[in-house]
Amino acid sequence: MTPGQSDFWKDFQHTGSVADYLRFKQAAAQEETEDAEHNRRIGASGSKIS
């Protein structure tokens, strides 16, 4: 969990708000997408490089 995700999680724990939980999930999904894009660009293990 990144610091940004941790903040969203703490907000959710404090409020129990569905909106806070969804912000946490959205941040996690965005980070996963960015990580996948970064790995694709640098030719991560298992990618086909010509």
N, CA, C and O atoms as a GROMACS GRO file, in nm:
protein
  200
    1MET      N    1   0.085  -0.117   0.000
    1MET     CA    2   0.000   0.000   0.000
    1MET      C    3   0.090   0.123   0.000
    1MET      O    4   0.182   0.134   0.080
    2THR      N    5   0.061   0.213  -0.090
    2THR     CA    6   0.139   0.337  -0.099
    2THR      C    7   0.090   0.439   0.004
    2THR      O    8  -0.018   0.424   0.061
    3PRO      N    9   0.170   0.542   0.028
    3PRO     CA   10   0.124   0.643   0.124
    3PRO      C   11  -0.010   0.705   0.087
    3PRO      O   12  -0.093   0.730   0.174
    4GLY      N   13  -0.032   0.731  -0.041
    4GLY     CA   14  -0.160   0.787  -0.084
    4GLY      C   15  -0.276   0.693  -0.057
    4GLY      O   16  -0.382   0.735  -0.010
    5GLN      N   17  -0.255   0.564  -0.086
    5GLN     CA   18  -0.359   0.465  -0.058
    5GLN      C   19  -0.383   0.454   0.092
    5GLN      O   20  -0.497   0.438   0.136
    6SER      N   21  -0.275   0.464   0.170
    6SER     CA   22  -0.286   0.454   0.314
    6SER      C   23  -0.375   0.567   0.369
    6SER      O   24  -0.456   0.545   0.459
    7ASP      N   25  -0.359   0.686   0.313
    7ASP     CA   26  -0.443   0.799   0.356
    7ASP      C   27  -0.590   0.771   0.328
    7ASP      O   28  -0.676   0.796   0.412
    8PHE      N   29  -0.619   0.719   0.208
    8PHE     CA   30  -0.758   0.687   0.174
    8PHE      C   31  -0.812   0.578   0.265
    8PHE      O   32  -0.927   0.583   0.307
    9TRP      N   33  -0.727   0.479   0.296
    9TRP     CA   34  -0.771   0.370   0.384
    9TRP      C   35  -0.801   0.423   0.524
    9TRP      O   36  -0.900   0.386   0.586
   10LYS      N   37  -0.713   0.510   0.573
   10LYS     CA   38  -0.735   0.568   0.706
   10LYS      C   39  -0.864   0.649   0.709
   10LYS      O   40  -0.939   0.644   0.807
   11ASP      N   41  -0.890   0.723   0.601
   11ASP     CA   42  -1.017   0.797   0.592
   11ASP      C   43  -1.134   0.702   0.603
   11ASP      O   44  -1.230   0.726   0.677
   12PHE      N   45  -1.126   0.591   0.528
   12PHE     CA   46  -1.235   0.493   0.530
   12PHE      C   47  -1.251   0.432   0.668
   12PHE      O   48  -1.364   0.418   0.717
   13GLN      N   49  -1.141   0.397   0.732
   13GLN     CA   50  -1.149   0.340   0.867
   13GLN      C   51  -1.215   0.436   0.965
   13GLN      O   52  -1.291   0.396   1.052
   14HIS      N   53  -1.185   0.563   0.948
   14HIS     CA   54  -1.238   0.664   1.040
   14HIS      C   55  -1.387   0.690   1.016
   14HIS      O   56  -1.464   0.703   1.111
   15THR      N   57  -1.426   0.698   0.888
   15THR     CA   58  -1.564   0.737   0.856
   15THR      C   59  -1.656   0.620   0.828
   15THR      O   60  -1.776   0.628   0.853
   16GLY      N   61  -1.601   0.510   0.774
   16GLY     CA   62  -1.683   0.398   0.731
   16GLY      C   63  -1.763   0.431   0.605
   16GLY      O   64  -1.854   0.358   0.568
   17SER      N   65  -1.728   0.541   0.542
   17SER     CA   66  -1.800   0.590   0.425
   17SER      C   67  -1.768   0.505   0.301
   17SER      O   68  -1.652   0.472   0.275
   18VAL      N   69  -1.873   0.470   0.227
   18VAL     CA   70  -1.854   0.397   0.102
   18VAL      C   71  -1.772   0.483   0.005
   18VAL      O   72  -1.688   0.430  -0.068
   19ALA      N   73  -1.796   0.612   0.005
   19ALA     CA   74  -1.722   0.701  -0.085
   19ALA      C   75  -1.571   0.696  -0.054
   19ALA      O   76  -1.490   0.695  -0.146
   20ASP      N   77  -1.535   0.694   0.074
   20ASP     CA   78  -1.394   0.684   0.110
   20ASP      C   79  -1.335   0.551   0.066
   20ASP      O   80  -1.221   0.545   0.020
   21TYR      N   81  -1.411   0.443   0.081
   21TYR     CA   82  -1.364   0.312   0.036
   21TYR      C   83  -1.342   0.312  -0.116
   21TYR      O   84  -1.242   0.259  -0.164
   22LEU      N   85  -1.435   0.370  -0.189
   22LEU     CA   86  -1.422   0.375  -0.334
   22LEU      C   87  -1.303   0.459  -0.378
   22LEU      O   88  -1.238   0.427  -0.478
   23ARG      N   89  -1.272   0.566  -0.305
   23ARG     CA   90  -1.152   0.645  -0.335
   23ARG      C   91  -1.026   0.559  -0.315
   23ARG      O   92  -0.933   0.564  -0.395
   24PHE      N   93  -1.025   0.480  -0.208
   24PHE     CA   94  -0.912   0.390  -0.183
   24PHE      C   95  -0.897   0.291  -0.298
   24PHE      O   96  -0.787   0.271  -0.349
   25LYS      N   97  -1.008   0.228  -0.339
   25LYS     CA   98  -1.003   0.129  -0.447
   25LYS      C   99  -0.960   0.193  -0.579
   25LYS      O  100  -0.884   0.133  -0.655
   26GLN      N  101  -1.007   0.313  -0.605
   26GLN     CA  102  -0.972   0.382  -0.729
   26GLN      C  103  -0.822   0.414  -0.731
   26GLN      O  104  -0.758   0.399  -0.835
   27ALA      N  105  -0.767   0.458  -0.618
   27ALA     CA  106  -0.624   0.488  -0.611
   27ALA      C  107  -0.542   0.362  -0.634
   27ALA      O  108  -0.440   0.366  -0.703
   28ALA      N  109  -0.586   0.249  -0.578
   28ALA     CA  110  -0.514   0.123  -0.596
   28ALA      C  111  -0.518   0.079  -0.742
   28ALA      O  112  -0.417   0.034  -0.796
   29ALA      N  113  -0.633   0.092  -0.805
   29ALA     CA  114  -0.646   0.052  -0.945
   29ALA      C  115  -0.562   0.141  -1.035
   29ALA      O  116  -0.500   0.093  -1.130
   30GLN      N  117  -0.561   0.270  -1.007
   30GLN     CA  118  -0.481   0.363  -1.086
   30GLN      C  119  -0.333   0.330  -1.075
   30GLN      O  120  -0.261   0.331  -1.174
   31GLU      N  121  -0.287   0.301  -0.954
   31GLU     CA  122  -0.147   0.267  -0.935
   31GLU      C  123  -0.112   0.138  -1.009
   31GLU      O  124  -0.005   0.128  -1.070
   32GLU      N  125  -0.200   0.040  -1.005
   32GLU     CA  126  -0.176  -0.086  -1.075
   32GLU      C  127  -0.165  -0.063  -1.225
   32GLU      O  128  -0.079  -0.122  -1.291
   33THR      N  129  -0.251   0.022  -1.279
   33THR     CA  130  -0.247   0.054  -1.421
   33THR      C  131  -0.116   0.123  -1.457
   33THR      O  132  -0.054   0.091  -1.559
   34GLU      N  133  -0.074   0.218  -1.374
   34GLU     CA  134   0.052   0.288  -1.400
   34GLU      C  135   0.170   0.193  -1.392
   34GLU      O  136   0.262   0.203  -1.474
   35ASP      N  137   0.170   0.102  -1.297
   35ASP     CA  138   0.279   0.005  -1.285
   35ASP      C  139   0.285  -0.085  -1.408
   35ASP      O  140   0.393  -0.113  -1.460
   36ALA      N  141   0.169  -0.130  -1.454
   36ALA     CA  142   0.165  -0.218  -1.571
   36ALA      C  143   0.216  -0.145  -1.695
   36ALA      O  144   0.290  -0.202  -1.775
   37GLU      N  145   0.177  -0.020  -1.711
   37GLU     CA  146   0.223   0.060  -1.825
   37GLU      C  147   0.374   0.080  -1.818
   37GLU      O  148   0.443   0.068  -1.920
   38HIS      N  149   0.425   0.110  -1.701
   38HIS     CA  150   0.570   0.128  -1.683
   38HIS      C  151   0.644   0.000  -1.720
   38HIS      O  152   0.744   0.004  -1.791
   39ASN      N  153   0.596  -0.113  -1.671
   39ASN     CA  154   0.661  -0.241  -1.700
   39ASN      C  155   0.656  -0.274  -1.848
   39ASN      O  156   0.752  -0.329  -1.902
   40ARG      N  157   0.547  -0.240  -1.914
   40ARG     CA  158   0.534  -0.267  -2.057
   40ARG      C  159   0.637  -0.183  -2.134
   40ARG      O  160   0.699  -0.233  -2.228
   41ARG      N  161   0.654  -0.058  -2.095
   41ARG     CA  162   0.746   0.031  -2.165
   41ARG      C  163   0.891  -0.011  -2.150
   41ARG      O  164   0.968   0.004  -2.245
   42ILE      N  165   0.930  -0.064  -2.035
   42ILE     CA  166   1.071  -0.097  -2.017
   42ILE      C  167   1.104  -0.240  -2.061
   42ILE      O  168   1.218  -0.285  -2.044
   43GLY      N  169   1.007  -0.310  -2.119
   43GLY     CA  170   1.034  -0.445  -2.166
   43GLY      C  171   1.052  -0.543  -2.052
   43GLY      O  172   1.153  -0.612  -2.045
   44ALA      N  173   0.957  -0.547  -1.966
   44ALA     CA  174   0.962  -0.634  -1.848
   44ALA      C  175   0.977  -0.780  -1.887
   44ALA      O  176   0.949  -0.819  -2.001
   45SER      N  177   1.019  -0.858  -1.793
   45SER     CA  178   1.037  -1.002  -1.814
   45SER      C  179   0.912  -1.063  -1.874
   45SER      O  180   0.800  -1.040  -1.827
   46GLY      N  181   0.932  -1.141  -1.978
   46GLY     CA  182   0.820  -1.209  -2.042
   46GLY      C  183   0.765  -1.134  -2.161
   46GLY      O  184   0.682  -1.187  -2.234
   47SER      N  185   0.809  -1.011  -2.182
   47SER     CA  186   0.759  -0.937  -2.297
   47SER      C  187   0.843  -0.973  -2.420
   47SER      O  188   0.958  -1.014  -2.409
   48LYS      N  189   0.782  -0.958  -2.535
   48LYS     CA  190   0.852  -0.990  -2.659
   48LYS      C  191   0.918  -0.865  -2.713
   48LYS      O  192   0.850  -0.769  -2.750
   49ILE      N  193   1.049  -0.866  -2.716
   49ILE     CA  194   1.124  -0.753  -2.768
   49ILE      C  195   1.193  -0.797  -2.895
   49ILE      O  196   1.266  -0.896  -2.897
   50SER      N  197   1.170  -0.722  -3.002
   50SER     CA  198   1.229  -0.757  -3.132
   50SER      C  199   1.371  -0.712  -3.141
   50SER      O  200   1.436  -0.733  -3.244
   0.00000   0.00000   0.00000
